Amino acid sequence: MRTCPYCKKYIEDHWKYCHNCNKPLITNIENDLSRSLKHPYIEPLHSSSDLEELEESYKYYDNIIINDEEIERKIQKVNEILKEKEAMGDPIPGSLLLEKSSLYYKKRDLPSALKNLELASENFKEEKDLLNEAICYNEIGIIQEDLGFFDQAIYHFNRALEILKEINEYKKAIKTLNNLGNIYYLINDLEHSYKYYQEALNLSEQNDLITEEIKSASNLVEVLLMLKDAERIKKILSRNSKFFKEREDIYGMIQTHIKYGKFYYILGEDYDRAFQSLNNALGLINRIEDKGSIFIKAKLEWECFLYLGKLHLLRKNTFEAESLLLKSLEAVRIFEIAEDIKEGIILENLAKLYVLKEEYLKSIEYYNYSIEIYDKYGDKSKIADLKTAIAQLYLDFLDNNSEAIKNFESALEIFEALEYFKECADIFQTLGDIAIKKGEIELALVNLQRAKNYYKELQDDYNENIVNEKINSISEPKFSYDD
């Protein structure tokens, strides 16, 4: 019997949703996977180097999952050494606690990893070992990020950065700057994300650290995609591609193919090239399958499946899109410790897919699952967008005005707080239209006037005139004539 990836309770193989926590489950994923993906063209590599470990920290948290029994054996060995030192009255070296923390992290036992990191940090402070103290702060930041405590993560990354700059450990400082860029990107703070990625890039260039420069530039591409800075993206990816080919770095090439695929998709430049780039990435991932763990493979694949699914959505190939999006969701659930923003993105796209399939209640359900995750990351504008989408489904397809109004008003409250005036105006106009159909003229006038005021402030003459005509049409005096 399987267990739910969310609540960890037992589930039946045939369940589509966990009956304990009501989260969607992945079933028959291999059967659902589209067979339409043809073997991709792979650029020749004279020889393939081993897969570079995914560097999310300095050296301890390499994210390679190893056998649980082996981890337990190593933890027991560390504990024996610690007991011996305690019995002898010897000081406990921070390095042992740091090693023990890394083992717990590999087990995904984050509370134990965090506890040992904090103990190690205190020991390094007493030993006046600034470098290892900074390493502890960085790793604590990584764990706090995994747990969803983003303010705490940012605080610890900044503490690490202060020390690393003080002792001129530029290479490690660059990695911490990238960690800061990553976490601000996660919470949709593009301004700070750009700032830290750019600082990492500048520091790499100043110290002639070419590998760190390439990696920092690669991270910066994620923000540049959101800013639609096509020329700079092309320049970075062209340079990165050349760098990784020259070094026969298969992991770097995979990442570059993925970023090219996202570039062609997001900027809408060439969807055929987006397909080709993402399929090239999958082909290379399959070539290193025996050299990396399931965890690494999933971490590399999830975006390939996501964007291939989105591409099929554009072409309204719902079967292929659903198969790929489910595969992406399965990959994320392999390597993420808890609900993650990536899962929210995939669930949102599944909701859009079910609209195309005219499964509107299922679409609303997936939108709501996605909202729960975006709420964790504080992405208010995204939550409001999704509530608006839900409201529109109730209005257009389910003939449920009360649920439509409830979701429109919930979205409106967020948009007003964010001062997103265009979105506010559109919702007020829609609420006015609903009130007109219901014969609630006074309410309609209030909503339409609010919409008109927003459009006027936005200098949107076209929509202001449309709303004004609606106001005039329902506020004109009605005359009656006696025979």
C-alpha positions as CSV (number, residue, x, y, z in Angstrom):
1,M,0.0,0.0,0.0
2,R,1.3,3.5,-0.9
3,T,1.4,6.6,1.3
4,C,0.3,10.1,0.4
5,P,3.2,12.4,-0.4
6,Y,1.6,15.1,1.7
7,C,0.1,13.8,4.9
8,K,2.1,10.4,4.8
9,K,-1.1,8.4,5.6
10,Y,-1.9,5.2,3.8
11,I,-3.8,5.5,0.5
12,E,-5.4,3.0,-1.9
13,D,-3.7,2.5,-5.3
14,H,-6.9,3.5,-7.2
15,W,-7.5,6.8,-5.3
16,K,-7.2,9.9,-7.5
17,Y,-7.3,12.1,-4.4
18,C,-6.1,11.4,-0.9
19,H,-9.2,10.8,1.2
20,N,-7.3,12.0,4.3
21,C,-6.0,15.4,3.2
22,N,-7.9,15.8,-0.2
23,K,-4.7,16.5,-2.2
24,P,-4.5,15.3,-5.8
25,L,-2.5,12.0,-6.3
26,I,-0.6,10.8,-9.3
27,T,-1.9,7.5,-10.7
28,N,-0.8,5.3,-13.6
29,I,1.8,7.9,-14.5
30,E,3.8,5.6,-16.8
31,N,0.7,4.6,-18.7
32,D,-0.3,8.3,-19.1
33,L,3.0,9.5,-20.3
34,S,2.6,10.6,-23.9
35,R,4.3,8.4,-26.5
36,S,4.4,11.3,-28.9
37,L,7.8,12.6,-27.7
38,K,10.2,11.4,-30.3
39,H,13.9,10.7,-29.7
40,P,15.5,14.2,-29.7
41,Y,18.4,15.3,-31.6
42,I,21.5,15.4,-29.3
43,E,24.5,17.6,-30.1
44,P,27.6,15.3,-30.2
45,L,29.8,15.2,-27.2
46,H,33.2,13.6,-27.7
47,S,33.1,12.3,-24.2
48,S,30.8,12.8,-21.2
49,S,32.2,13.9,-17.9
50,D,30.5,12.7,-14.7
51,L,27.4,14.6,-13.6
52,E,28.4,17.6,-11.6
53,E,26.6,17.6,-8.2
54,L,23.9,20.2,-7.8
55,E,25.6,22.8,-5.7
56,E,23.2,24.4,-3.3
57,S,25.7,24.8,-0.5
58,Y,29.5,24.6,-0.1
59,K,30.4,21.0,0.3
60,Y,28.1,19.3,2.9
61,Y,24.6,19.3,1.4
62,D,25.3,17.7,-2.0
63,N,21.7,16.5,-2.3
64,I,22.7,13.0,-3.3
65,I,20.3,10.5,-1.7
66,I,22.2,7.5,-0.4
67,N,21.0,4.3,1.3
68,D,19.3,5.0,4.6
69,E,21.1,2.1,6.3
70,E,24.5,3.6,5.3
71,I,23.4,7.0,6.7
72,E,22.3,5.4,10.0
73,R,25.7,3.6,10.2
74,K,27.6,6.9,9.7
75,I,25.4,8.7,12.2
76,Q,26.0,6.0,14.8
77,K,29.8,6.2,14.1
78,V,29.7,10.0,14.7
79,N,27.7,9.5,17.9
80,E,30.2,7.0,19.2
81,I,33.1,9.5,18.7
82,L,31.0,12.2,20.4
83,K,30.4,10.0,23.4
84,E,34.0,9.1,23.7
85,K,35.0,12.8,23.7
86,E,32.3,13.6,26.2
87,A,33.5,10.8,28.5
88,M,37.1,12.0,28.2
89,G,36.1,15.6,28.9
90,D,37.4,16.7,25.5
91,P,35.8,19.6,23.7
92,I,33.3,18.7,21.0
93,P,34.7,19.8,17.6
94,G,32.1,21.7,15.4
95,S,33.2,19.7,12.4
96,L,31.7,16.5,13.9
97,L,28.4,18.2,14.5
98,L,28.5,19.7,11.0
99,E,29.1,16.2,9.5
100,K,26.2,14.8,11.6
101,S,23.9,17.6,10.4
102,S,24.8,16.8,6.8
103,L,23.8,13.2,7.3
104,Y,20.5,14.1,8.8
105,Y,19.9,16.4,5.8
106,K,20.5,13.5,3.4
107,K,17.8,11.6,5.3
108,R,15.5,14.7,4.9
109,D,15.3,14.9,8.7
110,L,15.5,18.7,8.7
111,P,14.7,19.3,12.4
112,S,17.7,17.1,13.5
113,A,19.9,18.6,10.8
114,L,19.0,22.1,12.0
115,K,19.6,21.3,15.7
116,N,23.1,20.0,14.9
117,L,23.9,22.9,12.7
118,E,23.0,25.3,15.5
119,L,25.2,23.4,17.9
120,A,28.0,23.4,15.4
121,S,27.7,27.1,14.9
122,E,28.0,27.8,18.6
123,N,31.1,25.6,18.8
124,F,32.7,27.4,15.8
125,K,32.0,30.7,17.5
126,E,33.9,29.5,20.6
127,E,36.7,28.2,18.4
128,K,36.7,31.6,16.6
129,D,36.5,29.6,13.3
130,L,34.9,32.3,11.2
131,L,34.8,30.3,8.0
132,N,32.9,27.3,9.4
133,E,30.7,29.7,11.3
134,A,29.7,31.3,8.0
135,I,29.2,27.8,6.5
136,C,26.8,27.0,9.3
137,Y,24.8,30.2,8.7
138,N,24.6,29.4,5.0
139,E,23.4,25.8,5.6
140,I,20.9,27.0,8.3
141,G,19.6,29.4,5.6
142,I,19.1,26.5,3.2
143,I,17.2,24.4,5.7
144,Q,15.0,27.4,6.7
145,E,14.3,27.9,3.0
146,D,13.3,24.3,2.7
147,L,11.0,24.6,5.6
148,G,9.4,27.7,4.2
149,F,10.8,30.2,6.8
150,F,12.0,32.7,4.3
151,D,12.7,35.6,6.6
152,Q,14.9,33.4,8.7
153,A,16.6,32.0,5.6
154,I,17.4,35.5,4.4
155,Y,18.7,36.5,7.8
156,H,21.1,33.6,8.0
157,F,22.3,34.0,4.4
158,N,23.1,37.7,5.2
159,R,25.0,36.7,8.3
160,A,27.0,34.2,6.3
161,L,27.7,36.9,3.6
162,E,28.9,39.4,6.2
163,I,31.5,37.0,7.5
164,L,32.6,35.7,4.1
165,K,33.2,39.2,2.9
166,E,35.1,40.1,6.1
167,I,37.5,37.1,5.6
168,N,37.8,37.6,1.8
169,E,36.2,34.2,1.0
170,Y,34.9,35.4,-2.3
171,K,34.1,32.1,-3.9
172,K,31.8,31.1,-1.0
173,A,30.4,34.6,-0.8
174,I,29.3,34.3,-4.5
175,K,27.4,31.1,-3.7
176,T,25.7,32.8,-0.7
177,L,24.8,35.8,-3.0
178,N,23.2,33.3,-5.4
179,N,21.3,31.7,-2.5
180,L,19.9,35.1,-1.7
181,G,19.0,35.7,-5.3
182,N,17.3,32.3,-5.4
183,I,15.1,32.9,-2.3
184,Y,14.0,36.4,-3.4
185,Y,13.2,34.9,-6.8
186,L,11.0,32.3,-5.0
187,I,9.0,35.0,-3.2
188,N,8.6,37.0,-6.5
189,D,10.8,39.9,-5.4
190,L,12.5,40.4,-8.7
191,E,14.2,43.6,-7.7
192,H,16.2,42.0,-4.8
193,S,16.7,38.8,-6.8
194,Y,18.3,40.8,-9.6
195,K,20.4,42.7,-7.2
196,Y,22.0,39.7,-5.6
197,Y,22.5,37.7,-8.8
198,Q,24.1,40.8,-10.4
199,E,26.4,41.2,-7.3
200,A,27.4,37.6,-7.5
201,L,28.2,38.1,-11.2
202,N,30.2,41.3,-10.5
203,L,32.2,39.6,-7.7
204,S,33.0,36.6,-10.0
205,E,34.3,38.9,-12.7
206,Q,36.4,41.0,-10.3
207,N,38.1,37.9,-9.0
208,D,38.4,36.0,-12.3
209,L,36.3,33.1,-11.1
210,I,35.0,32.0,-14.5
211,T,32.9,29.0,-13.3
212,E,31.2,31.1,-10.7
213,E,30.6,33.8,-13.3
214,I,29.0,31.4,-15.6
215,K,26.7,30.0,-12.9
216,S,25.7,33.4,-11.6
217,A,24.9,34.6,-15.1
218,S,22.8,31.4,-15.6
219,N,20.8,32.3,-12.4
220,L,20.4,35.8,-13.6
221,V,18.7,34.6,-16.8
222,E,15.7,33.5,-14.6
223,V,15.0,37.1,-13.7
224,L,15.8,38.4,-17.1
225,L,13.2,36.1,-18.5
226,M,10.6,37.8,-16.3
227,L,11.9,41.2,-17.4
228,K,11.8,40.1,-21.1
229,D,15.4,41.2,-21.7
230,A,15.9,39.1,-24.8
231,E,19.3,40.5,-26.0
232,R,21.0,40.0,-22.7
233,I,19.6,36.5,-22.3
234,K,20.8,35.5,-25.8
235,K,24.3,36.8,-25.0
236,I,24.5,34.9,-21.7
237,L,23.2,31.6,-23.0
238,S,25.4,31.8,-26.1
239,R,28.5,32.2,-23.9
240,N,27.3,29.6,-21.4
241,S,26.7,27.1,-24.2
242,K,30.2,27.6,-25.5
243,F,31.7,27.3,-22.0
244,F,30.0,24.0,-21.2
245,K,30.7,22.4,-24.6
246,E,34.4,23.2,-24.3
247,R,34.5,21.6,-20.9
248,E,32.2,18.7,-22.0
249,D,30.1,19.5,-18.9
250,I,26.9,17.6,-19.6
251,Y,25.1,19.1,-16.5
252,G,25.8,22.6,-17.7
253,M,24.6,21.7,-21.2
254,I,21.4,20.3,-19.8
255,Q,20.7,23.5,-17.9
256,T,21.5,25.6,-20.9
257,H,19.1,23.6,-23.1
258,I,16.4,24.1,-20.5
259,K,16.9,27.8,-20.3
260,Y,16.9,28.1,-24.1
261,G,13.6,26.2,-24.1
262,K,12.1,28.6,-21.5
263,F,13.5,31.6,-23.4
264,Y,11.8,30.5,-26.7
265,Y,8.5,29.8,-24.8
266,I,8.3,32.8,-22.5
267,L,9.2,35.3,-25.1
268,G,7.1,33.6,-27.7
269,E,9.9,33.8,-30.3
270,D,9.9,30.2,-31.7
271,Y,7.8,27.4,-30.1
272,D,9.4,24.8,-32.4
273,R,12.8,25.7,-31.1
274,A,11.5,25.6,-27.5
275,F,10.3,22.0,-28.2
276,Q,13.7,21.1,-29.6
277,S,15.7,22.6,-26.8
278,L,13.7,20.9,-24.1
279,N,13.8,17.5,-25.9
280,N,17.6,18.0,-26.2
281,A,17.8,18.5,-22.5
282,L,15.7,15.3,-21.8
283,G,18.0,13.3,-24.2
284,L,21.1,14.4,-22.3
285,I,19.4,13.6,-18.9
286,N,18.8,10.1,-20.1
287,R,22.5,9.8,-21.0
288,I,23.6,10.4,-17.5
289,E,20.8,8.5,-15.9
290,D,23.0,5.7,-14.5
291,K,25.5,8.2,-13.1
292,G,23.1,10.3,-10.9
293,S,20.5,9.5,-8.3
294,I,16.7,9.5,-9.0
295,F,16.7,12.7,-7.0
296,I,19.0,14.6,-9.4
297,K,17.3,13.1,-12.5
298,A,13.9,14.4,-11.2
299,K,15.4,17.8,-10.4
300,L,16.6,18.1,-14.0
301,E,13.5,16.8,-15.6
302,W,10.7,18.7,-13.9
303,E,11.0,21.9,-16.0
304,C,11.4,20.0,-19.2
305,F,8.1,18.2,-18.6
306,L,6.4,21.4,-17.4
307,Y,7.3,23.6,-20.4
308,L,6.7,20.8,-22.9
309,G,3.3,20.4,-21.2
310,K,2.7,24.2,-21.5
311,L,3.6,24.0,-25.2
312,H,1.1,21.3,-25.8
313,L,-1.5,23.4,-23.9
314,L,-0.9,26.2,-26.4
315,R,-1.7,23.8,-29.2
316,K,-4.7,22.4,-27.3
317,N,-3.2,18.9,-27.3
318,T,-4.8,18.1,-23.9
319,F,-3.8,14.4,-23.7
320,E,-0.1,15.2,-24.2
321,A,-0.2,18.2,-22.0
322,E,-1.8,16.3,-19.1
323,S,0.7,13.5,-19.3
324,L,3.6,15.8,-19.2
325,L,2.3,18.1,-16.5
326,L,1.6,15.0,-14.3
327,K,5.1,13.8,-15.0
328,S,6.5,17.2,-13.9
329,L,4.4,17.0,-10.7
330,E,5.7,13.5,-10.0
331,A,9.3,14.7,-10.5
332,V,8.9,17.7,-8.1
333,R,7.4,15.4,-5.4
334,I,10.5,13.2,-5.6
335,F,13.1,15.9,-4.8
336,E,11.1,18.6,-2.8
337,I,10.8,18.1,0.9
338,A,7.5,19.9,1.4
339,E,5.0,21.7,-0.8
340,D,7.0,24.0,-3.1
341,I,6.3,26.9,-5.4
342,K,7.2,24.5,-8.3
343,E,4.2,22.4,-7.4
344,G,2.0,25.5,-7.3
345,I,3.1,26.3,-10.9
346,I,2.3,22.8,-12.2
347,L,-1.1,22.6,-10.4
348,E,-2.0,26.0,-11.9
349,N,-1.2,24.7,-15.4
350,L,-3.2,21.5,-14.8
351,A,-6.2,23.8,-13.8
352,K,-5.8,25.6,-17.2
353,L,-5.7,22.2,-18.9
354,Y,-9.0,21.1,-17.3
355,V,-10.6,24.3,-18.6
356,L,-9.8,23.2,-22.1
357,K,-11.2,19.7,-21.3
358,E,-14.4,21.4,-20.0
359,E,-13.9,19.8,-16.6
360,Y,-14.6,23.1,-14.8
361,L,-15.1,21.8,-11.2
362,K,-11.8,19.9,-11.5
363,S,-10.2,23.1,-12.8
364,I,-11.4,25.1,-9.8
365,E,-10.2,22.4,-7.4
366,Y,-6.7,22.6,-8.9
367,Y,-6.7,26.4,-8.9
368,N,-7.5,26.2,-5.2
369,Y,-4.7,23.7,-4.5
370,S,-2.3,26.1,-6.3
371,I,-3.6,29.1,-4.3
372,E,-2.7,27.2,-1.0
373,I,0.9,26.9,-2.2
374,Y,1.2,30.5,-3.5
375,D,-0.2,31.7,-0.2
376,K,2.8,30.1,1.6
377,Y,5.1,32.1,-0.6
378,G,3.2,35.3,-0.1
379,D,2.5,35.8,-3.8
380,K,-0.6,37.9,-3.4
381,S,-1.0,39.0,-7.0
382,K,-0.9,35.4,-8.2
383,I,-3.5,34.4,-5.7
384,A,-5.8,37.3,-6.9
385,D,-5.2,36.3,-10.5
386,L,-6.3,32.7,-9.7
387,K,-9.3,33.8,-7.7
388,T,-10.3,35.9,-10.7
389,A,-9.9,32.9,-13.0
390,I,-12.1,30.8,-10.6
391,A,-14.7,33.5,-10.5
392,Q,-14.8,33.7,-14.3
393,L,-15.4,29.9,-14.5
394,Y,-18.3,30.1,-12.1
395,L,-19.7,33.0,-14.1
396,D,-19.2,31.7,-17.7
397,F,-19.7,28.0,-17.4
398,L,-21.3,27.0,-14.1
399,D,-24.0,29.6,-13.8
400,N,-23.2,30.3,-10.2
401,N,-23.3,34.0,-9.6
402,S,-22.9,33.8,-5.9
403,E,-19.6,31.9,-6.1
404,A,-18.5,34.1,-8.9
405,I,-19.1,37.3,-6.8
406,K,-17.5,35.8,-3.7
407,N,-14.3,35.0,-5.6
408,F,-14.3,38.4,-7.5
409,E,-14.6,40.2,-4.2
410,S,-11.8,38.2,-2.7
411,A,-9.6,39.0,-5.6
412,L,-10.6,42.6,-5.5
413,E,-9.6,43.0,-1.9
414,I,-6.1,41.8,-2.8
415,F,-5.8,44.0,-5.9
416,E,-6.9,47.1,-4.0
417,A,-4.3,46.5,-1.3
418,L,-1.7,46.1,-4.0
419,E,-3.0,49.1,-5.9
420,Y,-3.4,47.1,-9.1
421,F,-5.9,49.6,-10.5
422,K,-6.5,48.0,-13.9
423,E,-7.5,44.7,-12.3
424,C,-9.7,46.5,-9.8
425,A,-11.5,48.4,-12.6
426,D,-12.1,45.3,-14.7
427,I,-13.6,43.4,-11.7
428,F,-15.8,46.4,-10.7
429,Q,-17.1,46.5,-14.3
430,T,-17.8,42.8,-14.2
431,L,-19.6,43.1,-10.9
432,G,-21.6,45.9,-12.4
433,D,-22.6,43.7,-15.3
434,I,-23.7,40.9,-13.0
435,A,-25.8,43.3,-10.9
436,I,-27.5,44.6,-14.1
437,K,-28.5,41.1,-15.1
438,K,-29.9,40.5,-11.6
439,G,-31.9,43.7,-11.8
440,E,-30.0,45.3,-8.9
441,I,-29.6,48.7,-10.4
442,E,-28.4,50.6,-7.4
443,L,-25.6,48.1,-6.8
444,A,-24.7,48.1,-10.5
445,L,-24.4,51.9,-10.5
446,V,-22.1,51.8,-7.4
447,N,-19.8,49.2,-9.0
448,L,-19.8,50.8,-12.5
449,Q,-18.9,54.2,-10.9
450,R,-16.0,52.7,-9.1
451,A,-14.8,51.1,-12.3
452,K,-15.2,54.4,-14.1
453,N,-13.1,56.2,-11.5
454,Y,-10.3,53.7,-11.8
455,Y,-10.3,53.8,-15.6
456,K,-10.2,57.6,-15.4
457,E,-7.2,57.5,-13.1
458,L,-5.5,55.1,-15.5
459,Q,-6.4,57.4,-18.4
460,D,-8.1,54.5,-20.1
461,D,-10.5,56.5,-22.2
462,Y,-11.8,53.5,-24.2
463,N,-13.0,51.6,-21.1
464,E,-14.1,54.7,-19.3
465,N,-16.4,55.5,-22.2
466,I,-17.8,51.9,-22.3
467,V,-18.6,52.1,-18.5
468,N,-20.1,55.6,-18.9
469,E,-22.5,54.3,-21.6
470,K,-23.6,51.5,-19.2
471,I,-24.2,53.9,-16.4
472,N,-26.2,56.2,-18.7
473,S,-28.3,53.3,-20.0
474,I,-29.5,52.2,-16.6
475,S,-29.8,55.6,-14.9
476,E,-31.9,57.3,-17.6
477,P,-35.3,58.3,-16.3
478,K,-38.2,56.1,-17.5
479,F,-41.3,58.0,-18.8
480,S,-44.8,56.6,-18.9
481,Y,-47.7,58.1,-20.9
482,D,-51.3,58.1,-20.0
483,D,-53.6,57.0,-22.8
